[in-house]
C-alpha cells in the first residue's frame, strides 16, 4: 500500500525534484503488529533533516494518521516515508513556493536469514569511498549513489554487508548499517559528522549504553581497529543488531556486550 500526499497512488510527477536531484529525505521503519517501531526517533530525525534542508516538515498528526493507515493489520513489514521538495522546473534553484511530495509506503518484510542474528554475518571492505560533506552528513537524504555502487561490488550470497570508508581512509559504516566495535569492554562507533548516516538504531544503542554505564566513544576508527576488535556488530532499524563473524581473514566470536545490548533494544518500540 502506498499513499502520495494522502491519496492511494503509486506514481509521482515526472518533474518532482526528488527524482531529478535527490532533493529530499527518507525514513525506513520496522512494523510489528501494525505499529511502526522507534516512530518518535524517526520523526525527530526527519524533522531535523527538514530543518537542515529548508524543507517544510510534514504535520505530525497527518503523518501519524497516514502511517497508521498504511500499517493497519500488518503483522510484520516495512514502512518507508519519503519527503521531497516537490515539483519544480529545470535547474537547481528551488521554487519560491515549495509544495513537498510526501510518500508513505508499506513493503513486505525482507527475506533476512535467521542466521544473521544468531551465527553472525560475513563482511567485506568496499572499494567505493564516501565523500566528506558535513552539510549533508548524518541525514537520511535521498542521494544514496555511494551505497548503491558499494553494494553492487559483490554478488556472493555468503557476504551480507560491506564496510565503507571515507576518502581519507576512516571507517564510516556498512552499506546499509552503522558499525560498532567492542574493545576491552568499551563500545566504539565511527564519527558521522563528515559523512555517513546517524542511524536511529545507532542513537538508541548509544542511549542504552549511557543508561547502563557502558563506556561508549564516537570517533575516528581505522580498518585496523576493526580487525583488532574483540567484537564487531552492525545495526539498523530493520535488522536490529547483527554480530559480525568474519571480515577478510579475521574471525570474531559473538560477545557478551552485543548480546546484552540486543536484549535491551528488543524492549524499545518508540
ROMAR-810460 format. One record per residue: residue number from 0; residue in one letter; y, z, x of N, C-alpha, C in turn. Coordinates in steps of 0.001 Angstrom, whole numbers, plus 500000, padded with zeros to 6 digits. Atoms other than C-alpha are relative to their C-alpha. Last residue first. Layout:
% ROMAR-810460
num residu n_yy n_zz n_xx ca_yy ca_zz ca_xx c_yy c_zz c_xx
NUM a Y Z X Y Z X Y Z X
...
//
This chain:
% ROMAR-810460
num residu n_yy n_zz n_xx ca_yy ca_zz ca_xx c_yy c_zz c_xx
269 x 498597 500371 500175 504303 520444 509290 500693 499780 501342
268 x 499873 501119 500935 500486 520496 509165 501434 499515 499860
267 x 498621 500390 500300 499552 522774 512064 500029 498758 499095
266 x 499430 499255 501119 496180 524507 512026 501390 499582 499594
265 x 500714 500280 501253 494378 521918 514145 500646 500684 498793
264 x 499370 501154 500656 497018 522204 516876 499387 499733 498637
263 x 498720 499581 500564 495780 525692 517806 500645 498882 499199
262 x 500304 499096 501122 492173 524559 518282 501277 500465 499323
261 x 500514 500832 501090 493341 521639 520418 499685 500842 498775
260 x 498862 500654 500644 495422 524015 522549 499553 499143 498816
259 x 499196 498984 500690 492434 526227 523304 501168 499362 499248
258 x 500779 499538 501150 490173 523288 524121 500785 501020 499187
257 x 499934 501037 501026 492856 521778 526346 499263 500432 498750
256 x 498637 500024 500522 493155 525077 528192 500164 498925 498935
255 x 499720 499038 501065 489409 525651 528522 501402 499893 499407
254 x 499609 498661 499601 488571 522503 530491 500399 500893 498838
253 x 499198 499496 501119 486572 519429 529700 500321 501459 500270
252 x 500774 499256 500984 485399 518318 533125 500934 500413 498865
251 x 499472 498703 500418 487061 515587 535130 499009 500674 499051
250 x 500633 499499 501208 485732 512617 537114 500534 501401 499706
249 x 499881 498557 500226 487884 510777 539651 499375 500369 498665
248 x 501231 499354 499514 486711 507326 540754 499995 501500 499735
247 x 500440 500618 498746 489324 505480 538624 498689 500664 500429
246 x 498915 500902 499626 490257 507940 535894 499669 499470 501386
245 x 500020 500797 498769 487369 509730 534199 501261 499163 500113
244 x 501170 499664 499172 486688 512471 531645 499960 499190 501292
243 x 500312 501132 499128 490066 512543 529941 498821 500408 500878
242 x 500186 499745 498569 490219 515038 527094 499725 498697 500748
241 x 501236 500548 499454 491621 513786 523775 499880 500361 501478
240 x 500106 499850 498547 494188 515927 521999 498648 499477 500458
239 x 499987 498602 499603 495276 514975 518456 499995 500085 501518
238 x 501212 499611 499268 494219 511381 517917 499930 501498 500261
237 x 501243 500398 500658 496686 510479 515169 498774 500570 500703
236 x 500105 499419 501342 499869 512315 516157 498717 499636 499268
235 x 499007 500565 500903 499464 511622 519861 499714 500535 498598
234 x 499775 499560 501381 497708 513200 522793 500919 499042 499275
233 x 498957 500808 500635 496229 512649 526224 500126 500433 498548
232 x 500229 500427 501383 494244 515071 528380 501188 499194 499502
231 x 499050 501009 500464 493771 515871 532047 499677 499715 498541
230 x 500271 500607 501299 492133 518956 533539 501060 498939 499736
229 x 501234 499356 500452 491909 520387 537054 499542 499427 498663
228 x 499910 498999 501071 494496 517932 538357 498634 500585 499666
227 x 500340 498685 499465 494100 516167 541736 500016 501102 498934
226 x 501328 500039 499399 493922 512637 540345 499561 501364 500515
225 x 500983 500184 501074 496868 513267 538045 498586 500068 500575
224 x 500042 498751 500771 498983 514687 540868 498939 499915 498903
223 x 500830 499069 499224 498021 511649 542981 499907 501362 499316
222 x 501386 500341 500307 499398 509403 540244 499053 500920 500762
221 x 500532 501157 499297 502679 511209 540669 498572 499721 499552
220 x 501427 499899 499708 504390 513515 538203 499546 498716 500672
219 x 500497 501210 499361 508116 514135 537850 498556 500213 500443
218 x 499399 500449 498752 508885 516954 535466 499396 498715 500515
217 x 499704 501416 500177 508159 518942 532334 500652 499520 501287
216 x 498909 500610 499256 506525 522287 533055 500111 498529 499663
215 x 499921 501438 500230 504380 524606 530967 501222 499453 500722
214 x 499010 500639 499147 503212 528150 531718 499956 498490 499800
213 x 500647 500884 499029 501189 529368 528757 501098 499323 500809
212 x 499646 499617 498626 502908 532279 527039 499193 499243 501043
211 x 501168 499348 499421 501081 531558 523754 500249 500470 501439
210 x 500379 498870 500853 504297 530804 521886 498848 500795 500601
209 x 498969 498965 499869 505583 528649 524760 499627 501237 499192
208 x 500137 499402 498670 502304 526722 524881 501012 501117 500202
207 x 501144 499085 500056 502479 526184 521110 499817 500699 501347
206 x 499607 498838 500809 505980 524712 521413 498875 501035 499936
205 x 499079 499201 499187 504880 522448 524286 500471 501239 499242
204 x 500784 499342 498955 501898 521266 522240 500893 500870 500878
203 x 500744 498902 500609 504124 520570 519239 499202 500764 501050
202 x 499072 498916 500296 506522 518506 521336 499309 501209 499399
201 x 499572 499429 498713 503691 516424 522760 500932 501182 499768
200 x 501092 499122 499597 502358 515928 519229 500303 500652 501343
199 x 499990 498850 500894 505752 514562 518163 498890 500983 500372
198 x 500906 499962 501132 505873 512266 521155 500097 501277 499184
197 x 500188 498557 500191 508913 512023 523387 499167 500183 498743
196 x 499788 499452 501340 508421 508333 524161 499759 501509 500012
195 x 501111 499394 500713 508758 506657 527540 500417 500595 498672
194 x 500769 500999 500751 511735 506051 529793 498821 500707 499353
193 x 499601 501293 499446 514441 507969 531687 499263 498840 499326
192 x 498561 500189 500224 514362 511263 529754 500508 498682 500572
191 x 499784 501272 500704 510565 511131 529456 501483 499799 499683
190 x 498652 500070 500541 509628 513783 532037 500186 498635 499337
189 x 498919 500782 499399 505882 513816 532562 501331 500130 499252
188 x 499880 501268 500718 503692 516699 531373 501183 499231 500559
187 x 498966 500906 499506 502397 519757 533197 499992 498727 499178
186 x 499953 501269 500721 500460 522770 531889 501154 499169 500545
185 x 498690 500406 500529 499652 525666 534191 499923 498601 499407
184 x 499690 499324 501252 496221 527268 534670 501330 499641 499377
183 x 499945 498553 499772 495934 526278 538331 500464 500756 498753
182 x 500185 499676 498590 496718 522649 537450 500194 501498 500175
181 x 500145 498562 499800 496394 521260 533938 499700 500222 501470
180 x 500881 499560 498928 497748 517797 533274 499900 501512 499951
179 x 499879 498633 499494 499205 516345 530088 498995 500215 501118
178 x 500968 499532 499029 499823 512739 529031 500310 501436 500411
177 x 499388 499196 498951 501543 511250 526003 498895 500636 500840
176 x 500136 498545 499996 499786 508521 524076 500894 500637 501053
175 x 499800 499553 501380 499726 504888 523036 500072 501517 499907
174 x 499416 501094 500776 499993 503055 526371 500323 500438 498579
173 x 500979 501027 500283 499490 506314 528243 500670 498872 499235
172 x 500798 499776 501216 502409 508226 529652 498804 499080 499993
171 x 499213 499756 501216 505116 508431 532327 499113 500370 498810
170 x 500853 500074 501192 503584 508613 535836 500841 500380 498778
169 x 500305 498730 500655 506289 508065 538457 499117 499762 498781
168 x 501341 499506 499705 506038 504862 540510 499662 501352 499416
167 x 499929 499249 498751 509730 503961 540707 498654 500632 500362
166 x 499788 500920 498884 509386 501171 538146 500253 500707 501328
165 x 498713 500672 500083 507798 503577 535664 500211 499159 501251
164 x 499029 499462 499066 504087 504309 535481 501350 499322 499764
163 x 498855 500832 499663 501687 503695 532612 500958 500761 500901
162 x 498833 499251 499536 498219 505221 532338 501097 499018 500389
161 x 499484 500315 498677 495731 503199 530304 501215 500842 500328
160 x 498554 499890 499863 493529 504192 527387 500413 499696 501433
159 x 499282 499705 501244 490038 503773 525965 501512 499902 500136
158 x 498717 499416 499607 488040 502103 528724 500852 500159 498751
157 x 500253 498694 499413 484385 501540 527814 501257 500708 500463
156 x 500072 498981 501048 485341 498743 525439 499724 501405 500535
155 x 501232 499237 499812 486452 496663 528457 499945 501102 498939
154 x 500775 500131 501240 489199 494383 527144 498636 500675 500123
153 x 501457 499803 499940 491864 495128 529722 499371 499798 498636
152 x 500512 500179 498649 495447 494174 530583 498485 500150 500078
151 x 500733 501253 499909 496317 493698 526922 499498 499702 501409
150 x 501266 499872 500724 497257 497357 526557 499164 498731 500088
149 x 500898 499088 499293 499859 497043 529309 498646 500071 499301
148 x 500488 500658 498783 501465 493958 527792 499000 500877 500734
147 x 500840 501132 500405 501718 495582 524355 499398 499313 501223
146 x 501300 499461 500412 502979 498845 525841 499043 498883 499579
145 x 500640 499452 498804 505764 497057 527701 498613 500529 499666
144 x 500647 501064 499236 506507 494967 524611 499335 500515 501275
143 x 501234 499480 499402 507119 498049 522439 499301 498968 500884
142 x 500274 500840 498836 510726 497473 521328 498813 500556 500781
141 x 500921 501077 500319 510700 499026 517849 499645 499113 501188
140 x 499339 501234 500436 512221 502331 518895 498983 498869 499876
139 x 501090 500858 500451 510260 505584 518995 500631 498709 499457
138 x 500026 500491 501382 512963 507311 520991 498756 499166 499714
137 x 500368 498955 500950 512371 509311 524169 499838 499512 498586
136 x 501138 499136 499675 514218 506921 526437 499791 501080 498951
135 x 501071 500208 500973 516534 504372 524811 498830 500965 500194
134 x 499386 500234 501313 519863 505158 526498 498948 499856 498907
133 x 499787 498744 500727 517938 506692 529417 500643 499829 498635
132 x 498805 500225 500825 516688 503250 530474 500243 501245 499161
131 x 499193 498821 500286 514015 503167 533175 501254 499600 499212
130 x 498661 500047 499435 511714 500167 532906 500778 501251 499610
129 x 498937 499716 500957 508064 500928 532215 501343 499968 500723
128 x 499165 498819 499801 505548 499265 534504 501008 500148 498863
127 x 498699 500105 500666 502702 496855 533738 500765 501304 500140
126 x 499089 500678 499080 499917 497216 536315 501398 499890 499408
125 x 499466 501299 500396 498098 499777 534183 500929 499432 501070
124 x 498582 500064 499667 496017 502587 535674 500501 498593 499702
123 x 499704 500855 498850 492680 503071 533921 501493 500088 500278
122 x 498685 500632 499898 491351 505711 531564 500064 499095 501229
121 x 499789 500604 498683 487886 506853 530427 501350 499286 499970
120 x 499778 501440 499860 487741 509156 527427 500105 499595 501469
119 x 498827 500401 499242 486352 512573 526543 500055 498498 500200
118 x 500392 500325 498628 482923 513881 525517 501207 499664 500868
117 x 501026 499070 499532 484149 515624 522390 499656 499755 501472
116 x 499537 498613 500084 487429 514095 521243 498991 500992 500567
115 x 498720 499904 499306 486658 510558 522408 500501 501438 500026
114 x 500188 499532 498630 483005 510948 521444 501323 500160 500748
113 x 500022 498538 500020 483893 510699 517740 499849 500575 501409
112 x 501311 499428 499710 484806 507070 518382 500084 501522 499990
111 x 500122 499287 498733 488037 506039 516707 498582 500541 500163
110 x 501419 499807 499723 487842 503453 513926 499826 500642 501382
109 x 500598 500809 498927 491450 503834 512879 498541 500377 500253
108 x 500160 499194 498796 492230 505425 509476 499324 499165 501089
107 x 501269 499274 499880 493234 502778 506962 499980 500822 501282
106 x 501040 500750 499304 496942 501934 506698 498698 500797 499982
105 x 501240 499255 499775 499739 503058 504395 498965 499073 500631
104 x 501279 500691 500179 503258 501674 504512 498821 500906 500329
103 x 500920 498864 500039 506830 502872 504105 498627 499435 499642
102 x 501383 500350 500316 509320 500179 505115 499145 501262 500092
101 x 500868 498818 499921 513056 500801 505001 498600 499615 499542
100 x 501281 500298 500632 515448 497927 505714 499077 501182 500262
99 x 501293 499914 499309 518898 499213 506518 498829 499530 499141
98 x 500891 499665 501108 522081 497933 504825 498576 500034 500560
97 x 501430 499935 499699 524759 497934 507509 499230 500440 498766
96 x 500663 499230 501058 528285 496777 506679 498493 499941 500234
95 x 499113 498862 500286 530140 495696 509810 499392 500912 498944
94 x 499027 500235 501074 527221 493509 510856 500815 501251 499727
93 x 500471 499585 501327 525620 494322 514219 501052 499692 498942
92 x 499062 499103 500672 526643 492308 517266 499511 500308 498587
91 x 500348 498599 499829 523549 490858 518912 500912 500945 499231
90 x 499169 499300 499025 523936 487338 517574 499700 501487 500014
89 x 500416 500202 498619 522664 485361 514581 500977 500716 500940
88 x 499923 501371 499506 523452 486868 511210 499527 499896 501432
87 x 498747 500323 499321 522249 490207 509876 499972 498564 500475
86 x 499727 501424 499837 519623 491667 507578 501350 499801 500684
85 x 499905 500882 501158 518589 495274 508024 500346 498569 500372
84 x 498590 500097 500361 519329 497768 510764 500234 499020 498850
83 x 499240 500964 499208 515621 498542 510813 501456 499996 499546
82 x 498615 500088 500442 513564 501547 509669 500731 499025 500918
81 x 499182 500876 499153 509788 501510 509867 501391 499937 499399
80 x 498645 500175 500514 507612 504304 508477 500774 499163 501006
79 x 499046 500556 499039 503865 504227 509066 501328 499768 499295
78 x 498717 500339 500613 501403 506458 507229 500917 499483 501087
77 x 498836 500061 499119 497810 506495 508446 501220 499593 499185
76 x 499371 501288 499758 494676 507480 506579 501189 500137 500929
75 x 499617 500094 498600 492305 510203 505491 500571 498615 500257
74 x 500753 498947 499336 491553 511367 501975 500361 500080 501482
73 x 500592 500416 498722 494313 509260 500433 499290 501188 500650
72 x 501427 500274 500116 494878 510055 496746 499312 499603 501282
71 x 500715 499394 501122 498662 509782 496963 498536 499566 499968
70 x 501129 499186 499522 499821 508732 500449 499134 500572 498877
69 x 500890 500813 499177 502074 505831 499364 498738 500776 500399
68 x 500541 501093 500802 503690 507750 496516 498961 499204 500783
67 x 500954 499410 500945 504118 510925 498560 499336 498915 499165
66 x 501185 499608 499228 505724 508926 501372 498929 500578 499077
65 x 500739 501215 499668 508063 507272 498872 498749 500311 500810
64 x 500571 500586 501212 509149 510569 497341 499147 498779 500330
63 x 501065 499117 500493 509670 512324 500659 499268 499361 498819
62 x 501123 500219 499088 511652 509340 501966 498811 500872 499600
61 x 500542 501331 500284 513891 509475 498898 498786 499722 500881
60 x 500726 499896 501268 514370 513239 499255 499373 498660 499625
59 x 501234 499219 499864 515248 512868 502920 499183 500035 498717
58 x 499871 498746 500734 517779 510067 502409 498665 500744 500029
57 x 500461 500015 501391 517248 507435 505065 500188 501363 499358
56 x 501338 499426 500209 519407 507662 508176 499588 499900 498540
55 x 499949 499054 501119 522308 505215 508623 498609 500562 499737
54 x 500614 500499 501236 521698 503684 512056 500199 501017 498882
53 x 498942 500280 500965 524032 504412 514960 499477 499374 498724
52 x 499821 501445 500183 521238 504036 517491 501143 499655 499049
51 x 499798 500634 498701 521439 507626 518760 500249 498499 499883
50 x 498709 499576 499460 521953 509087 515301 500285 499302 501326
49 x 498958 500665 500782 519072 507052 513878 501384 500349 500549
48 x 499947 501387 499561 516830 508255 516686 501073 499215 499265
47 x 499373 499996 498680 517675 511870 515908 500122 498579 500551
46 x 498570 499733 500190 516920 511300 512223 500740 499984 501334
45 x 499412 501193 500598 513570 509700 513050 501503 500171 499831
44 x 499868 500995 498929 512732 512578 515393 500621 498716 499471
43 x 498962 499561 499068 513522 515089 512634 500189 498983 501122
42 x 498696 500274 500625 511519 513161 510065 501138 500382 500926
41 x 499782 501445 499983 508517 513154 512397 501353 499642 499385
40 x 499718 500405 498629 508799 516888 513006 500263 498502 500102
39 x 498661 499515 499647 509056 517684 509308 500382 499543 501406
38 x 498972 500776 500693 506085 515469 508459 501408 500434 500413
37 x 498839 499850 499115 503745 517029 511001 501195 499219 499461
36 x 499975 498838 499123 500910 515735 508806 501188 499958 500956
35 x 499688 500407 498622 501411 513324 505919 500166 501229 500881
34 x 498813 499413 499379 499653 514802 502860 500227 499427 501398
33 x 498769 500451 500649 497284 512945 500509 501279 500506 500623
32 x 499961 499512 501382 494238 514934 501602 501336 499679 499329
31 x 501207 499282 500408 494963 514185 505248 500208 500511 498584
30 x 500006 499548 501393 497466 511605 506497 498659 500651 499708
29 x 501329 499817 500583 498218 511053 510194 500157 500516 498577
28 x 500478 498667 500356 501729 509863 510948 498555 499956 499516
27 x 501387 500151 500427 503306 506874 512696 499406 501383 499807
26 x 500796 498778 499880 507093 506747 512994 498600 499709 499477
25 x 501178 499803 500845 509320 503736 513520 499359 501340 500293
24 x 500843 498882 499608 512763 502766 514751 498738 500023 499152
23 x 500447 499003 500958 515151 499842 514589 499064 501007 500627
22 x 498879 499087 500260 516701 496792 516168 499587 501019 498936
21 x 500630 498681 499884 513617 495058 517550 500992 501102 499733
20 x 499575 499262 498810 515926 492094 518067 499251 501316 500234
19 x 499323 500790 498981 514932 489299 515684 500239 500755 501303
18 x 500813 501131 499584 512313 491033 513534 500634 499263 501173
17 x 501202 499434 499413 514112 494374 513288 499086 498911 500533
16 x 499738 499735 498586 517338 492445 512787 498826 500702 500692
15 x 499940 498570 499705 516055 491065 509482 500128 500230 501506
14 x 498814 499716 499199 516919 487385 509089 500119 501484 500361
13 x 500160 500619 498683 513413 486404 507933 501196 500252 500908
12 x 499117 501146 499806 513785 488857 505033 499854 499470 501426
11 x 498600 499681 499744 510821 491211 504758 500779 498702 500181
10 x 499252 500964 499196 507423 490693 503138 501429 500479 500173
9 x 500627 500065 498686 504736 493030 501734 500685 498983 500908
8 x 499926 501331 499407 506350 494270 498536 499257 500011 501329
7 x 501337 500370 499535 505954 497270 496227 500016 498542 500453
6 x 500704 500952 500861 509617 498249 495993 498657 499616 500613
5 x 500442 499394 501248 511269 501381 497429 499218 499103 499071
4 x 498820 499521 500731 513231 499630 500148 499621 500472 498592
3 x 498852 500476 499234 510004 497956 501174 501243 500288 499185
2 x 498732 500025 500716 506969 499873 499908 501077 499503 500949
1 x 498771 500092 499231 503482 499168 501207 501200 499959 499065
0 x 498809 500000 500843 500000 500000 500000 501243 500000 500880
//
